[in-house]
Amino acid sequence: MTKKLVIFSLLFLISLHSFSQKHKQGIVNRKFSTFQVGDTVNILGYKETEYSERTQYLIKSSFDNVHVNTDRIDLIDDDFTFWENQWFKYRARDIQNNGWYSSNRDLLHTDAMEFLEEVKQNNLVFEDEVLYDYLYQLIFKIHPSYLIKDKNRVVHLAIIKSTEPTYFSFDNGMIILTTGSLSLAKDEADIVKMLSECLANTVLDHNLINLNQAIKAENRARTWGTITTLASSAVMAYGNAKNGTYYNFDDAYTLGLAASYLTAENMQRIGANYNNEQNKLVKSVAAEYWKEHIGQYNTSNKQVMAILSNAISYTAWQEFYSKNYEYSLLLAERIESMEMATEDEYLLLSKLYRRLGNDLDTNLQALTYINNAREMALEPMVDLDLEEGLIYLRMEDFKNAKTSFLKYRENLIALQRSGDPMPKSDLKYINQILRRFNMHDEDKSIGVLD
């Protein structure tokens, strides 16, 4: 108990600690204001001049801080990190002149914590320990220290179940990625650039700047709790469209809910609806970071693919349920091409081949995927029997279709008796198929009713 209290106390003290103003030092090489050649001065920030591309330093003075052209000061070597330099270049002067805006930062911190709690409660957080561990390794490498804020903040991460290729960050250092954004990554460089852009938005206070503007415009949006209520009907409608498929990929139904959290209105609420100038700047900063640190990243593409494969597979299933079959196939085949496909991807590939073609070769390949899934599955996958029956039915192989459908029904009944929360609509659906295609009676011939 004592140890826990000590740890809590330390964390509390850290959270209350405010940064003192970070500054650099330089030597005056040409007289200005009250400073003589050879004087050591404290540099508090940078300023881009309004009508030229020249840069000025903000210099601490005894009476009033002054701006002076950079060519009048020779910088003394400093130990600033890459991100400290970015903050110093773009944010130090504003903080020096206007303070930390702590009350508004607290609003953004509250939004971040409420957002995270809401998406957790609605099962929107994608869980994959290997993926999180890898991403945190990258984060610790990219930004190993505290963020420069009014209170010590560390970078942390959440992955949202969504096909949207979205990634953004909160002012308190929480990075939000989606499964859709991760599925687009081809190598480690893509992931580092995504994380670096998120960090650049946080380091450069873009959320805070946007929030300040929104407050001035009285444009604060609704609370997260209301979003959940509004989104639930969309999720329900989406789930009801499933119709007769036993494969229990429940998380696929979160698409409507996830989209409700990632609208432009809600991104504006948290200051993450970045403008073109901000997007251009963070891409430039991320590119600069990668150029300077490329030698630190050498994870092979195949290893990166293995780490991302669950997120890619999840996105492929989401795209399938959204009827984006071509893109779903692209993602599923990407996993298969790396020889990383499991029974889930083989089942998905079979469904996709059945959706996207109906020639003999396509149908036979779909059956091959069914067999691959069966061989890999550690326990029976009931949906394989239904999928196999549907393929045989379209091939007019009614005998094998009947065998597969009857096996599917038997497994559904067994699951029902075991207490599995299997939808009654699935059992009703297969009984309809067996009846309407005259497959319900062993003594009758196979084929479509006259």
C-alpha positions as a printed Julia matrix, in Angstrom:
450×3 Matrix{Float64}:
   0.0     0.0     0.0
   2.83    2.39    0.9
   4.53    1.75   -2.43
   1.32    2.54   -4.31
   0.89    5.78   -2.36
   4.46    6.83   -3.16
   3.97    6.14   -6.86
   0.66    8.0    -6.88
   2.25   10.96   -5.1
   5.08   11.11   -7.61
   2.67   10.98  -10.54
   0.56   13.7    -8.94
   3.57   15.94   -8.46
   4.7    15.34  -12.03
   1.26   16.2   -13.38
   1.29   19.5   -11.47
   4.76   20.48  -12.63
   4.82   23.31  -15.17
   7.65   23.81  -17.6
   9.76   26.88  -17.18
  10.25   28.8   -20.38
  12.83   26.97  -22.5
  15.35   29.23  -24.15
  18.56   29.21  -26.15
  21.61   31.41  -25.79
  23.65   33.37  -28.29
  26.52   35.88  -28.58
  25.84   39.36  -29.98
  27.99   40.05  -33.06
  26.5    43.49  -33.89
  25.24   46.02  -31.4
  21.48   46.44  -30.97
  19.21   47.98  -28.35
  21.12   47.95  -25.04
  23.29   44.98  -26.0
  26.97   45.25  -26.97
  29.1    42.98  -29.17
  30.13   39.94  -27.14
  27.15   40.02  -24.77
  25.47   36.7   -24.04
  21.71   36.88  -24.56
  18.77   34.57  -23.87
  16.72   33.77  -26.97
  13.05   33.11  -26.17
  11.7    32.28  -29.62
  11.54   32.94  -33.34
   9.45   35.29  -35.43
   8.86   35.19  -39.18
   8.81   38.77  -40.46
   5.53   39.69  -42.12
   6.78   41.0   -45.48
   9.94   38.95  -46.01
  11.3    35.5   -45.42
  13.74   36.75  -42.79
  13.58   35.4   -39.26
  13.98   37.33  -36.03
  14.83   36.19  -32.51
  12.88   37.27  -29.46
  15.55   38.39  -26.99
  15.05   38.67  -23.24
  15.83   42.17  -22.06
  15.87   43.82  -18.63
  13.14   46.24  -19.63
  11.19   44.79  -22.54
  11.8    41.8   -24.76
  12.97   42.83  -28.23
  13.08   41.3   -31.71
  16.33   41.28  -33.63
  17.38   39.8   -36.96
  19.03   36.41  -36.6
  22.21   37.54  -38.34
  23.05   39.73  -35.3
  23.3    36.7   -32.99
  25.64   33.72  -33.12
  23.89   30.76  -31.53
  25.72   28.89  -28.8
  25.48   25.13  -29.24
  22.5    23.76  -27.35
  21.21   20.31  -26.43
  17.7    20.71  -27.83
  16.17   17.59  -29.32
  14.53   17.55  -32.75
  11.07   18.13  -31.26
  12.25   20.79  -28.82
  13.7    22.66  -31.79
  10.37   22.41  -33.63
   8.51   23.71  -30.58
  11.05   26.48  -30.1
  10.8    27.55  -33.71
   7.01   27.63  -33.97
   5.57   27.93  -30.45
   8.04   29.41  -27.95
   7.38   33.05  -28.85
   3.6    32.73  -28.51
   3.92   30.96  -25.16
   6.34   33.63  -23.95
   3.98   36.43  -24.94
   0.6    34.88  -24.09
   1.22   32.11  -21.57
   0.3    28.42  -21.66
  -3.49   28.78  -22.08
  -3.79   26.22  -19.31
  -7.58   26.4   -18.97
  -8.07   25.63  -22.66
  -5.49   22.85  -22.52
  -7.49   21.39  -19.62
 -10.59   21.44  -21.83
  -8.72   19.49  -24.51
  -7.37   17.03  -21.92
 -10.91   16.44  -20.64
 -12.13   15.91  -24.22
  -9.35   13.4   -24.82
 -10.15   11.4   -21.7
 -13.89   11.45  -22.4
 -13.27   10.4   -26.01
 -11.13    7.48  -24.92
 -13.64    6.36  -22.29
 -16.54    6.55  -24.74
 -14.83    4.56  -27.48
 -13.79    1.95  -24.9
 -17.33    1.59  -23.6
 -18.64    1.2   -27.14
 -16.09   -1.5   -28.02
 -14.43    0.69  -30.63
 -10.85    0.19  -29.46
  -8.92   -2.34  -31.52
  -6.89   -4.64  -29.29
  -3.68   -6.29  -30.48
  -0.84   -6.45  -27.96
   1.87   -7.12  -30.56
   0.77   -4.14  -32.65
   0.56   -1.8   -29.65
   3.95   -2.91  -28.39
   5.51   -2.22  -31.79
   3.86    1.2   -32.1
   4.96    2.19  -28.61
   8.51    1.16  -29.45
   8.36    3.54  -32.41
   6.83    6.31  -30.28
   9.54    5.97  -27.61
  12.14    6.19  -30.37
  10.52    9.18  -32.08
   9.71   11.17  -28.94
  11.38    9.64  -25.87
  10.79   12.53  -23.47
   7.92   14.51  -21.98
   6.0    16.82  -24.28
   6.58   20.53  -23.8
   3.27   21.53  -22.24
   2.1    23.41  -19.17
   2.07   20.03  -17.39
   4.21   16.99  -18.06
   2.47   14.83  -20.66
   3.68   11.62  -22.25
   2.67   10.32  -25.66
   0.14    7.48  -25.61
  -1.94    5.71  -28.21
  -5.34    4.24  -29.08
  -6.39    2.41  -32.25
 -10.03    2.81  -33.35
 -11.96    0.2   -35.32
 -12.74    2.14  -38.46
 -12.16    1.89  -42.2
 -11.56    5.66  -42.29
  -7.87    6.3   -43.11
  -7.77    8.82  -40.28
  -5.1     9.65  -37.73
  -4.87   12.61  -35.4
  -3.75   13.58  -31.92
  -4.98   15.41  -28.85
  -3.11   18.25  -27.16
  -2.3    16.0   -24.17
  -0.27   13.62  -26.35
  -2.87   10.94  -27.1
  -2.48    9.71  -30.67
  -5.5     8.17  -32.41
  -4.95    5.81  -35.32
  -7.59    3.77  -37.13
  -7.36    0.23  -38.45
  -8.04    1.79  -41.85
  -5.01    4.08  -41.63
  -2.73    1.25  -40.5
  -3.93   -0.99  -43.34
  -2.52    1.55  -45.81
   1.01    1.35  -44.41
   3.41   -0.49  -46.7
   6.51   -0.31  -44.52
   7.95    1.14  -41.33
   8.55    4.5   -42.98
   4.81    4.96  -43.55
   4.05    4.26  -39.9
   6.82    6.54  -38.61
   5.56    9.35  -40.83
   1.99    8.9   -39.52
   3.16    8.99  -35.92
   5.48   11.93  -36.64
   2.65   13.94  -38.18
   0.51   13.28  -35.11
   3.36   14.3   -32.85
   3.98   17.43  -34.92
   0.35   18.48  -34.45
   0.73   17.97  -30.69
   4.14   19.64  -30.38
   3.05   22.61  -32.48
  -0.14   23.05  -30.41
  -2.43   22.86  -33.43
  -5.35   21.51  -31.37
  -4.96   24.38  -28.92
  -4.69   27.0   -31.67
  -7.81   25.64  -33.37
  -9.68   25.44  -30.08
  -8.84   29.06  -29.27
 -10.29   30.07  -32.63
 -13.38   27.92  -32.09
 -13.99   29.48  -28.68
 -13.72   32.95  -30.18
 -16.26   31.9   -32.8
 -18.44   30.26  -30.11
 -18.28   27.04  -32.06
 -17.98   24.31  -29.43
 -19.87   21.16  -30.47
 -21.94   18.61  -28.56
 -20.65   16.14  -25.97
 -19.43   12.64  -26.74
 -22.34   11.08  -24.85
 -24.82   12.52  -27.32
 -22.82   11.05  -30.17
 -23.28    7.55  -28.77
 -27.05    7.98  -28.69
 -27.21    9.31  -32.23
 -24.92    6.61  -33.6
 -26.65    3.61  -32.01
 -29.49    3.61  -34.53
 -27.02    3.54  -37.41
 -25.25    0.57  -35.86
 -28.54   -1.25  -35.33
 -29.61   -0.68  -38.93
 -26.23   -1.82  -40.18
 -26.37   -4.99  -38.1
 -29.86   -5.83  -39.32
 -28.58   -5.92  -42.89
 -26.48   -9.01  -42.18
 -29.18  -11.6   -43.02
 -28.43  -15.26  -42.57
 -24.69  -15.39  -42.05
 -23.55  -17.13  -38.91
 -19.96  -15.84  -38.98
 -19.97  -13.81  -35.78
 -17.76  -10.87  -36.65
 -19.54   -8.55  -34.23
 -16.96   -5.79  -34.42
 -17.86   -5.21  -38.05
 -21.08   -3.59  -36.81
 -19.17   -0.74  -35.18
 -18.65    1.0   -38.52
 -21.52    3.44  -38.1
 -20.58    4.22  -34.52
 -16.9     4.77  -35.32
 -17.82    7.09  -38.18
 -19.93    9.15  -35.77
 -16.88    9.85  -33.63
 -14.71   10.85  -36.59
 -16.9    13.44  -38.3
 -15.46   16.82  -39.27
 -17.69   18.44  -36.65
 -16.23   16.33  -33.86
 -12.68   16.78  -35.09
 -13.29   20.52  -34.98
 -14.57   20.19  -31.41
 -11.21   18.82  -30.26
  -9.16   21.09  -32.52
  -8.14   18.18  -34.79
  -9.82   19.46  -37.96
  -6.46   20.77  -39.15
  -6.34   23.35  -41.92
  -4.27   23.14  -45.09
  -1.45   25.23  -43.7
  -1.2    23.04  -40.59
  -1.31   19.84  -42.65
   1.42   21.14  -44.94
   3.57   22.08  -41.96
   3.28   18.75  -40.13
   4.06   16.82  -43.3
   7.15   18.99  -43.74
   8.21   18.41  -40.11
   7.6    14.65  -40.41
   9.63   14.51  -43.61
  12.43   16.45  -41.92
  12.36   14.05  -38.94
  12.52   11.01  -41.23
  15.42   12.48  -43.22
  17.42   13.07  -40.04
  16.57    9.75  -38.34
  16.07    7.25  -41.15
  19.04    5.19  -39.98
  17.26    4.32  -36.71
  14.5     2.34  -38.44
  15.29   -0.99  -40.05
  12.39   -3.37  -39.33
  11.89   -5.54  -42.41
   8.75   -5.09  -44.49
   7.74   -8.69  -43.83
   7.98   -8.21  -40.07
   6.01   -4.97  -40.29
   3.4    -6.81  -42.33
   3.14   -9.54  -39.7
   2.63   -6.9   -37.0
  -0.03   -5.08  -39.02
  -1.78   -8.2   -40.33
  -4.55   -8.3   -37.72
  -5.43   -4.66  -38.33
  -5.35   -5.24  -42.1
  -7.55   -8.33  -41.75
 -10.0    -6.45  -39.56
 -10.19   -3.63  -42.09
 -10.71   -6.14  -44.9
 -13.71   -7.6   -43.05
 -15.09   -4.14  -42.38
 -14.76   -3.26  -46.06
 -16.49   -6.53  -46.95
 -19.47   -5.73  -44.74
 -19.5    -2.22  -46.27
 -19.72   -3.91  -49.7
 -16.38   -2.46  -50.81
 -15.48   -5.86  -52.18
 -12.61   -4.86  -54.47
 -10.71   -3.07  -51.7
 -11.47   -5.85  -49.25
 -10.0    -8.33  -51.74
  -6.9    -6.19  -52.17
  -6.27   -6.25  -48.41
  -7.02   -9.97  -48.01
  -4.79  -10.92  -50.94
  -2.05   -8.73  -49.51
  -2.0   -10.92  -46.4
  -2.18  -14.12  -48.46
   0.67  -13.0   -50.73
   2.92  -12.73  -47.66
   1.93  -16.28  -46.63
   0.31  -14.97  -43.44
  -3.32  -15.88  -44.12
  -5.26  -17.71  -41.41
  -8.68  -19.38  -41.53
 -10.36  -15.99  -41.19
  -8.66  -14.55  -44.27
  -9.34  -17.74  -46.28
 -13.03  -17.58  -45.39
 -13.09  -13.92  -46.41
 -11.32  -14.7   -49.69
 -13.91  -17.37  -50.46
 -16.75  -14.93  -49.81
 -15.07  -12.28  -51.96
 -14.46  -14.63  -54.87
 -18.13  -15.65  -54.73
 -19.17  -11.99  -54.7
 -16.87  -10.87  -57.52
 -17.17  -13.69  -60.07
 -19.13  -16.75  -61.2
 -16.99  -18.65  -63.69
 -15.75  -22.16  -63.03
 -12.22  -21.16  -62.07
 -13.48  -18.55  -59.61
 -15.85  -21.0   -57.94
 -13.18  -23.69  -57.67
 -10.75  -21.19  -56.15
 -13.42  -20.18  -53.63
 -13.8   -23.86  -52.65
 -10.02  -24.14  -52.31
 -10.07  -21.27  -49.86
 -12.81  -23.06  -47.9
 -10.61  -26.16  -47.65
  -7.62  -24.05  -46.61
  -9.69  -22.5   -43.84
 -10.86  -25.9   -42.59
  -7.31  -27.21  -42.47
  -6.12  -24.24  -40.44
  -9.04  -23.87  -38.05
  -8.4   -25.18  -34.53
 -12.14  -25.72  -34.05
 -15.05  -26.06  -36.49
 -16.05  -22.85  -38.26
 -19.75  -23.2   -38.85
 -19.89  -20.52  -41.51
 -17.61  -22.55  -43.77
 -20.43  -25.06  -44.37
 -22.85  -22.34  -45.43
 -20.29  -20.71  -47.71
 -19.43  -24.07  -49.28
 -23.12  -24.86  -49.84
 -23.71  -21.51  -51.55
 -20.81  -22.13  -53.93
 -22.04  -25.62  -54.81
 -25.56  -24.29  -55.29
 -24.46  -21.7   -57.85
 -22.49  -24.48  -59.61
 -25.74  -26.54  -59.66
 -23.99  -29.3   -57.75
 -27.11  -29.9   -55.65
 -25.89  -33.07  -53.99
 -22.84  -31.41  -52.42
 -24.85  -28.27  -51.73
 -27.37  -30.31  -49.73
 -24.61  -32.06  -47.77
 -23.04  -28.72  -46.82
 -26.36  -27.08  -45.91
 -27.47  -30.01  -43.74
 -24.13  -29.99  -41.95
 -24.49  -26.25  -41.39
 -27.96  -26.73  -39.9
 -26.8   -29.57  -37.64
 -23.99  -27.4   -36.3
 -26.37  -24.5   -35.72
 -28.72  -26.75  -33.73
 -25.79  -28.08  -31.71
 -24.66  -24.53  -30.93
 -28.19  -23.59  -29.91
 -28.42  -26.55  -27.54
 -25.05  -25.68  -26.01
 -26.36  -22.24  -25.09
 -24.48  -20.31  -27.75
 -26.21  -16.95  -28.42
 -26.77  -17.88  -32.05
 -29.34  -15.7   -33.88
 -32.58  -17.59  -34.59
 -32.63  -15.92  -38.01
 -29.65  -18.06  -39.07
 -31.5   -21.31  -38.38
 -34.62  -19.95  -40.08
 -32.58  -18.92  -43.11
 -31.02  -22.35  -43.67
 -34.38  -24.08  -43.23
 -35.77  -21.8   -45.94
 -32.96  -22.78  -48.3
 -33.44  -26.5   -47.66
 -37.22  -26.26  -48.14
 -37.24  -24.08  -51.22
 -34.58  -26.06  -53.01
 -36.28  -29.34  -52.05
 -33.3   -30.48  -49.96
 -35.13  -31.09  -46.7
 -36.16  -34.69  -47.4
 -33.65  -37.51  -47.9
 -36.1   -39.42  -50.14
 -36.68  -36.63  -52.62
 -34.52  -35.8   -55.61
 -32.12  -32.88  -55.51
 -32.91  -29.81  -57.52
 -35.0   -26.7   -57.71
 -38.74  -27.05  -57.16
 -40.83  -27.02  -60.36
